[in-house]
Amino acid sequence: MKTMTKKPELLAPAGTLEKLKMAIHYGADAVYIGGTQYGLRSRAGNFSIEEMQEGLAFAKEHNAKVYVAANIVAHENDTEGAGDYFRTLRDIGIDAVIVSDPALIEICAMEAPGLPIHLSTQASATNYEALNFWKEEGLERVVLAREVSMDEIREIRQNTDIEIEAFIHGAMCISYSGRCVLSNHMSHRDANRGGCSQSCRWKYDLFEMPELNERQSLLAGEPVEAFSMSAVDMSMIKQIPDFIENGVESLKIEGRMKSIHYVSTVSNVYRQVIDAYCEDPENFVFKQEWEDELWKVAQRELATGFYYGIPDENQQLFGKQRKIPSYMFIGQVLDYDEETQIATIQQRNHFSIGDEVEFYGPGFTHSYQTIEELWNEEGTPIEKANQAMMIVKTKVKAPVKPLDLMRKMK
């Protein structure tokens, strides 16, 4: 039986410390986070230096890595203090920084030697000559532009030995490699300096304007269906073997703004697929249950992006949603008593007696049951868990563990 000698890294997003721990607990080999400076997700939780240190300690305990995104397009004065920042990241033990701006790359290389640098997807690396250029500049890894095809990845791998990272799941930016100015114009928030308001996902209508002071719908008198200018999400769950066979070292999930429900579920699924293929490539069989699991957290339709051809209108969001997610994240297991079968749960969304629920955990474990009894922290029987973050207890027939999660059909 043939086995893969080297598994690719599964790299998950972590917008907060809680998400970092959840991603690693559910199978990620590494996570990428943002600090309070130089990152492109100003509305993510982001990490103070102290939180980074706590996250690093947890990651090292679980043999995982932590990368910090510092991938803004820097304007004048944006680089002030960058040297100190990169030195601090190096000194606390961050495994690498993800950078796109050449000025920040130069500052990091000169002022924080020893801190590995990965080129961000924002830099639009799409050919092996570009990757070899960045290798000569001292970078260890390149995150490919999301516009690269699988055939191009194959050619790139044959002509360079720098590490390659590629996106396998998550939101697709409608602009080339995320370099968009729509948000700047629509909401005065600079998308390339961390402030994207996702204007492309707003709902729009088309109008003709025969005169500047008049506005008439092109479909006057008929109901107008709003549209957006955005793409459906990417999911490469069935194509993981192609990435592995083409020598991609790191498989990246998008979503630092997403919930722990998303991070845990997606990490859990891709962990199963990567392990199953690497264990026995010749006899690998894709399981439909893996794809079905992703649909429990998907918020948009899923497609393969640019990997197998130029996306057509079916990979853009317009009209009615073609598939609607059917599950809601409702709780996190804090403790479980095997003798009494009583689980202590932190509520995250409303649930009550009579609800059909699913518990899931790392290793793709699942169990299903009906909530028959509920107690509050004091042991008083209750009908509903309807207060945010309240602690409740219920009998769970199949054993569960701390950090297992709970969801129900909407």
C-alpha positions, 0 to 999 in steps of 0.5 A: 500500500502506497502512503504519502511521505509528507502530508500537506499542512492544513492551515485554518483561520483564527480571528480570535483566541477562542477560534485559534484553540478551536481550529487546532483542536479540530485538526488544523496543523497551523493557524493564521491570525491578525495583530492590531496592526498591518492586517487586512481584517480590521473588524476581526477580533485580532490579537494583542501581543499577550493573546498571541503568546497565549495562542502560541503556548496552546499551539506549541502544546499541540504541535501546531504553528501560528502565522501572523498576517501583516498584508496591508498595502502600505501608504506613507506613514503606514510602515511606522513602527513596523520594525519593532512590531516584526521584532516582537513577533519574532521574539515571542516565537511567531512561526512566520508573517504573511506580507504583501507590501515590498516595503514591509517585506524589506523592513521585516527582513532587515530589522527582524532577521530570523522571522520567516516571511510568507508572501500574501495572496494579495501580491498576485503571484501567478507564475514560477518566475515570480515565485523564484524571484521571491525565493531569491528575496529570502521568502520561504513560502508563497500564497498563490493568487486565487486566480491560478489554475490547477494546471498552472500549479503543476507547472509552478511546482515543476519549476521552483522549490519554494513552499506553495500555499493555496486556498481550498475553502472560503469566500472569493473576492470579486476583485483580482487577488482582493485588490478592490477599491469599491469599498473605498468609494462606497463607504470610505473604508480602504479595503487594502488597509483593513477596512473592506465593507464588502460593498460587492455583496450589497444588493443592487438594482439597475437604472437608466438615467435619461436626465441627471435629476430623474431615475427610472428603473429599466424594468419599470412597472415590474418587480426588480430582483436585486443582485450583487457583484460577488462570487460564490464561495470556494470549496475544493473538498473533492479535489484535495488529491490534486493539490497533494499530487501537485506538491502544494505544501499548505492548504488554506481555509479562508475566514478569520471573521467566521464563527467557531462553528465554521472553523471547527466544522471545516477544519474537521472535514478537511482533516478527514479528507487529507488523512484518508488520501495520504493514508492510502492514495491508490484506494482513496474513495471520497465520502459524500458525508464529508461534503454534506458536513460542509453544507451545515455551515456554508452560507453561500453556494460552493464552487471550484473558483479558477482552478478548473477554468474561468468561472461563469455566471453560475459562480456568481451570486444573483437571484434567489439563494440556490441552497440554504444552510439548515443548521444552527450552532447552539452550544459548546460542551464544557464538561461531561459526567460519564456516570450520570451522562450529564453534560454541562453546556454553554448556550450559544443560541436558543434551544429547548426541550423537544429539540432534535440536536447533533453533537460533534467533535474532533475526529468526525464524531457525531451523535444525535438525540432529542433534548428531554430534560434541561437544568440551569446551573443551580440544578433547577429544571427549565424548559428553554436555554434562551439567555446568551451564554447561559450554563445549562445541563442535560442528559447526553446518551452518547459520551461527549467531551469538552470543546465538542459542539452542539447544533440543531436543524433550523 
